[in-house]
Amino acid sequence: MSVWENEYPTSSEYAHYYAGYVENVPKENIIDTLNAQMHEVYTFFNSIPGDKAYHSYEKGKWTIKQIIGHLIETERVFAYRALAISRRDPHPLPSMEQDDYVKYSNYNSRSISNLANEYLAVRISTIHLFQNMTKEMISLKGTASGFEFTVRAFPFIIAGHELHHMEVIKEKYL
């Protein structure tokens, strides 16, 4: 039986502003969810026409390439937070200023296939990280961005964050 069977974070296990993401994730084995998302999203990213990749639905909004990059780097940050907390790192972890991360990136100069491949590599790494944790590890608590989190919450935040941005891409960009 997987460590992640019947595991779902309560609202006290993450910052309140992630509630919308977590609540949209099915109450199923999160490793299965992350794996299914990986295949669906990788295929979807590779189907985006090149002329749409630079599209922004409104002045000042990110392009599709920038959203893909944002998903990649945010997943890395959340996975690192889970890793640090699961290893009992006592230090509070910093916040991430997403607009600055995207502003100082080079996502628009990269191909969709290059970004899709990096997404795939990061997601595979994320799955390996979480599927090899113990029950004790996923119950550990730590501080990130000034809020207390459990390790258990992070894969649900990752999955919900991705669901949110996929919906935005489909509704406003394509």
Short mmCIF file of the C-alpha atoms (twelve columns), coordinates in Angstrom:
data_MODEL
# 
_entry.id   MODEL 
# 
loop_
_atom_site.group_PDB 
_atom_site.id 
_atom_site.type_symbol 
_atom_site.label_atom_id 
_atom_site.label_alt_id 
_atom_site.label_comp_id 
_atom_site.label_asym_id 
_atom_site.label_seq_id 
_atom_site.Cartn_x 
_atom_site.Cartn_y 
_atom_site.Cartn_z 
_atom_site.pdbx_PDB_model_num 
ATOM 1   C CA . MET A 1   0.000   0.000  0.000   1 
ATOM 2   C CA . SER A 2   1.263   3.454  -0.927  1 
ATOM 3   C CA . VAL A 3   2.161   5.964  1.762   1 
ATOM 4   C CA . TRP A 4   -0.168  8.353  -0.037  1 
ATOM 5   C CA . GLU A 5   -3.337  6.224  0.144   1 
ATOM 6   C CA . ASN A 6   -6.022  8.095  2.107   1 
ATOM 7   C CA . GLU A 7   -3.775  11.128 2.560   1 
ATOM 8   C CA . TYR A 8   -5.257  14.582 2.021   1 
ATOM 9   C CA . PRO A 9   -4.177  17.756 3.808   1 
ATOM 10  C CA . THR A 10  -6.492  19.727 6.053   1 
ATOM 11  C CA . SER A 11  -6.736  23.495 5.689   1 
ATOM 12  C CA . SER A 12  -4.433  23.927 8.704   1 
ATOM 13  C CA . GLU A 13  -1.561  22.287 6.787   1 
ATOM 14  C CA . TYR A 14  -0.922  25.088 4.269   1 
ATOM 15  C CA . ALA A 15  -1.278  28.850 3.805   1 
ATOM 16  C CA . HIS A 16  -4.889  29.943 3.354   1 
ATOM 17  C CA . TYR A 17  -4.263  31.350 -0.131  1 
ATOM 18  C CA . TYR A 18  -3.599  27.821 -1.455  1 
ATOM 19  C CA . ALA A 19  -7.048  26.566 -0.434  1 
ATOM 20  C CA . GLY A 20  -8.503  27.012 -3.912  1 
ATOM 21  C CA . TYR A 21  -5.732  24.905 -5.420  1 
ATOM 22  C CA . VAL A 22  -5.891  22.099 -2.873  1 
ATOM 23  C CA . GLU A 23  -9.682  21.905 -2.904  1 
ATOM 24  C CA . ASN A 24  -9.673  21.297 -6.675  1 
ATOM 25  C CA . VAL A 25  -7.461  18.220 -6.413  1 
ATOM 26  C CA . PRO A 26  -9.310  14.892 -6.250  1 
ATOM 27  C CA . LYS A 27  -9.107  13.086 -2.922  1 
ATOM 28  C CA . GLU A 28  -7.182  10.234 -4.484  1 
ATOM 29  C CA . ASN A 29  -3.629  8.972  -4.318  1 
ATOM 30  C CA . ILE A 30  -1.677  12.130 -5.131  1 
ATOM 31  C CA . ILE A 31  1.148   10.214 -6.809  1 
ATOM 32  C CA . ASP A 32  -1.379  8.807  -9.291  1 
ATOM 33  C CA . THR A 33  -2.776  12.313 -9.805  1 
ATOM 34  C CA . LEU A 34  0.666   13.839 -10.427 1 
ATOM 35  C CA . ASN A 35  1.513   11.039 -12.841 1 
ATOM 36  C CA . ALA A 36  -1.734  11.409 -14.787 1 
ATOM 37  C CA . GLN A 37  -1.290  15.187 -14.949 1 
ATOM 38  C CA . MET A 38  2.253   14.743 -16.217 1 
ATOM 39  C CA . HIS A 39  1.155   12.744 -19.254 1 
ATOM 40  C CA . GLU A 40  -1.808  14.984 -20.030 1 
ATOM 41  C CA . VAL A 41  0.034   18.273 -19.586 1 
ATOM 42  C CA . TYR A 42  3.178   17.209 -21.458 1 
ATOM 43  C CA . THR A 43  1.033   16.180 -24.436 1 
ATOM 44  C CA . PHE A 44  -0.987  19.386 -24.198 1 
ATOM 45  C CA . PHE A 45  2.097   21.623 -24.086 1 
ATOM 46  C CA . ASN A 46  3.513   19.930 -27.180 1 
ATOM 47  C CA . SER A 47  0.227   20.531 -29.029 1 
ATOM 48  C CA . ILE A 48  0.310   24.316 -28.584 1 
ATOM 49  C CA . PRO A 49  0.871   25.982 -31.961 1 
ATOM 50  C CA . GLY A 50  4.024   28.079 -32.133 1 
ATOM 51  C CA . ASP A 51  2.134   31.263 -32.980 1 
ATOM 52  C CA . LYS A 52  0.038   30.895 -29.817 1 
ATOM 53  C CA . ALA A 53  3.045   30.378 -27.530 1 
ATOM 54  C CA . TYR A 54  3.758   34.114 -27.395 1 
ATOM 55  C CA . HIS A 55  0.119   35.027 -26.938 1 
ATOM 56  C CA . SER A 56  -0.982  37.044 -23.942 1 
ATOM 57  C CA . TYR A 57  -4.713  37.566 -23.502 1 
ATOM 58  C CA . GLU A 58  -4.213  41.016 -21.985 1 
ATOM 59  C CA . LYS A 59  -1.428  43.594 -21.807 1 
ATOM 60  C CA . GLY A 60  0.808   42.834 -18.826 1 
ATOM 61  C CA . LYS A 61  -0.235  39.167 -18.580 1 
ATOM 62  C CA . TRP A 62  2.218   36.346 -19.129 1 
ATOM 63  C CA . THR A 63  2.574   34.489 -22.404 1 
ATOM 64  C CA . ILE A 64  1.842   30.768 -22.595 1 
ATOM 65  C CA . LYS A 65  5.603   30.113 -22.569 1 
ATOM 66  C CA . GLN A 66  5.942   32.174 -19.407 1 
ATOM 67  C CA . ILE A 67  3.089   30.267 -17.757 1 
ATOM 68  C CA . ILE A 68  4.803   26.972 -18.575 1 
ATOM 69  C CA . GLY A 69  8.037   28.319 -17.103 1 
ATOM 70  C CA . HIS A 70  6.160   29.538 -14.041 1 
ATOM 71  C CA . LEU A 71  4.714   26.056 -13.523 1 
ATOM 72  C CA . ILE A 72  8.183   24.525 -13.799 1 
ATOM 73  C CA . GLU A 73  9.899   26.848 -11.360 1 
ATOM 74  C CA . THR A 74  7.017   26.874 -8.887  1 
ATOM 75  C CA . GLU A 75  6.980   23.086 -8.798  1 
ATOM 76  C CA . ARG A 76  10.721  23.148 -8.111  1 
ATOM 77  C CA . VAL A 77  10.223  25.578 -5.225  1 
ATOM 78  C CA . PHE A 78  7.391   23.566 -3.675  1 
ATOM 79  C CA . ALA A 79  9.331   20.315 -4.067  1 
ATOM 80  C CA . TYR A 80  12.375  21.899 -2.420  1 
ATOM 81  C CA . ARG A 81  10.239  23.089 0.472   1 
ATOM 82  C CA . ALA A 82  8.886   19.555 0.909   1 
ATOM 83  C CA . LEU A 83  12.403  18.121 0.742   1 
ATOM 84  C CA . ALA A 84  13.796  20.585 3.290   1 
ATOM 85  C CA . ILE A 85  10.933  20.056 5.725   1 
ATOM 86  C CA . SER A 86  11.022  16.269 5.298   1 
ATOM 87  C CA . ARG A 87  14.702  16.378 6.221   1 
ATOM 88  C CA . ARG A 88  13.887  18.376 9.360   1 
ATOM 89  C CA . ASP A 89  15.585  21.555 8.207   1 
ATOM 90  C CA . PRO A 90  14.733  23.967 11.040  1 
ATOM 91  C CA . HIS A 91  15.187  27.134 8.975   1 
ATOM 92  C CA . PRO A 92  12.186  29.089 7.710   1 
ATOM 93  C CA . LEU A 93  12.068  28.909 3.919   1 
ATOM 94  C CA . PRO A 94  11.759  32.119 1.887   1 
ATOM 95  C CA . SER A 95  8.862   33.200 -0.246  1 
ATOM 96  C CA . MET A 96  9.024   33.363 -4.022  1 
ATOM 97  C CA . GLU A 97  8.163   36.503 -5.961  1 
ATOM 98  C CA . GLN A 98  6.603   34.876 -9.016  1 
ATOM 99  C CA . ASP A 99  6.481   38.014 -11.146 1 
ATOM 100 C CA . ASP A 100 10.205  38.638 -10.664 1 
ATOM 101 C CA . TYR A 101 11.011  35.003 -11.430 1 
ATOM 102 C CA . VAL A 102 9.164   35.273 -14.744 1 
ATOM 103 C CA . LYS A 103 10.447  38.787 -15.489 1 
ATOM 104 C CA . TYR A 104 14.071  37.682 -15.240 1 
ATOM 105 C CA . SER A 105 13.603  34.405 -17.116 1 
ATOM 106 C CA . ASN A 106 14.207  33.586 -20.762 1 
ATOM 107 C CA . TYR A 107 11.072  31.520 -21.332 1 
ATOM 108 C CA . ASN A 108 9.917   33.456 -24.384 1 
ATOM 109 C CA . SER A 109 13.194  32.702 -26.185 1 
ATOM 110 C CA . ARG A 110 12.819  28.937 -25.701 1 
ATOM 111 C CA . SER A 111 10.808  26.512 -27.783 1 
ATOM 112 C CA . ILE A 112 7.630   24.919 -26.496 1 
ATOM 113 C CA . SER A 113 9.220   21.472 -26.842 1 
ATOM 114 C CA . ASN A 114 12.205  22.589 -24.758 1 
ATOM 115 C CA . LEU A 115 9.908   23.880 -22.022 1 
ATOM 116 C CA . ALA A 116 7.728   20.756 -22.220 1 
ATOM 117 C CA . ASN A 117 10.795  18.548 -21.800 1 
ATOM 118 C CA . GLU A 118 11.951  20.521 -18.778 1 
ATOM 119 C CA . TYR A 119 8.442   20.269 -17.323 1 
ATOM 120 C CA . LEU A 120 8.574   16.498 -17.805 1 
ATOM 121 C CA . ALA A 121 11.981  16.221 -16.108 1 
ATOM 122 C CA . VAL A 122 10.836  18.286 -13.127 1 
ATOM 123 C CA . ARG A 123 7.582   16.357 -12.738 1 
ATOM 124 C CA . ILE A 124 9.371   12.997 -12.862 1 
ATOM 125 C CA . SER A 125 11.727  14.264 -10.171 1 
ATOM 126 C CA . THR A 126 8.797   15.508 -8.078  1 
ATOM 127 C CA . ILE A 127 7.034   12.159 -8.297  1 
ATOM 128 C CA . HIS A 128 10.182  10.312 -7.257  1 
ATOM 129 C CA . LEU A 129 10.664  12.653 -4.306  1 
ATOM 130 C CA . PHE A 130 7.149   12.193 -2.946  1 
ATOM 131 C CA . GLN A 131 6.630   8.510  -3.711  1 
ATOM 132 C CA . ASN A 132 9.699   7.614  -1.686  1 
ATOM 133 C CA . MET A 133 8.705   9.461  1.478   1 
ATOM 134 C CA . THR A 134 7.552   7.739  4.636   1 
ATOM 135 C CA . LYS A 135 4.363   8.461  6.609   1 
ATOM 136 C CA . GLU A 136 6.504   10.210 9.188   1 
ATOM 137 C CA . MET A 137 8.125   12.454 6.561   1 
ATOM 138 C CA . ILE A 138 4.846   13.591 5.025   1 
ATOM 139 C CA . SER A 139 3.491   14.549 8.448   1 
ATOM 140 C CA . LEU A 140 6.404   16.832 9.313   1 
ATOM 141 C CA . LYS A 141 5.799   20.571 9.611   1 
ATOM 142 C CA . GLY A 142 7.922   23.543 8.669   1 
ATOM 143 C CA . THR A 143 7.686   27.210 7.793   1 
ATOM 144 C CA . ALA A 144 7.706   28.671 4.285   1 
ATOM 145 C CA . SER A 145 6.724   32.204 3.286   1 
ATOM 146 C CA . GLY A 146 5.882   32.869 6.925   1 
ATOM 147 C CA . PHE A 147 3.254   30.094 7.106   1 
ATOM 148 C CA . GLU A 148 3.299   26.602 8.552   1 
ATOM 149 C CA . PHE A 149 3.032   23.731 6.061   1 
ATOM 150 C CA . THR A 150 3.127   19.975 6.266   1 
ATOM 151 C CA . VAL A 151 5.042   18.036 3.654   1 
ATOM 152 C CA . ARG A 152 1.721   16.328 2.839   1 
ATOM 153 C CA . ALA A 153 0.308   19.612 1.518   1 
ATOM 154 C CA . PHE A 154 2.938   20.318 -1.128  1 
ATOM 155 C CA . PRO A 155 2.073   17.727 -3.787  1 
ATOM 156 C CA . PHE A 156 -1.567  18.803 -3.548  1 
ATOM 157 C CA . ILE A 157 -0.577  22.450 -3.953  1 
ATOM 158 C CA . ILE A 158 1.553   21.512 -6.973  1 
ATOM 159 C CA . ALA A 159 -1.317  19.581 -8.578  1 
ATOM 160 C CA . GLY A 160 -3.897  22.269 -7.830  1 
ATOM 161 C CA . HIS A 161 -1.643  25.070 -9.035  1 
ATOM 162 C CA . GLU A 162 -1.187  23.246 -12.325 1 
ATOM 163 C CA . LEU A 163 -4.946  22.628 -12.679 1 
ATOM 164 C CA . HIS A 164 -5.545  26.354 -12.178 1 
ATOM 165 C CA . HIS A 165 -3.081  27.449 -14.842 1 
ATOM 166 C CA . MET A 166 -4.197  24.806 -17.334 1 
ATOM 167 C CA . GLU A 167 -7.745  26.125 -16.986 1 
ATOM 168 C CA . VAL A 168 -6.517  29.697 -17.534 1 
ATOM 169 C CA . ILE A 169 -4.569  28.686 -20.667 1 
ATOM 170 C CA . LYS A 170 -7.540  26.830 -22.139 1 
ATOM 171 C CA . GLU A 171 -10.091 29.527 -21.311 1 
ATOM 172 C CA . LYS A 172 -8.157  32.717 -22.012 1 
ATOM 173 C CA . TYR A 173 -5.316  31.855 -24.372 1 
ATOM 174 C CA . LEU A 174 -6.449  29.214 -26.849 1 
# 
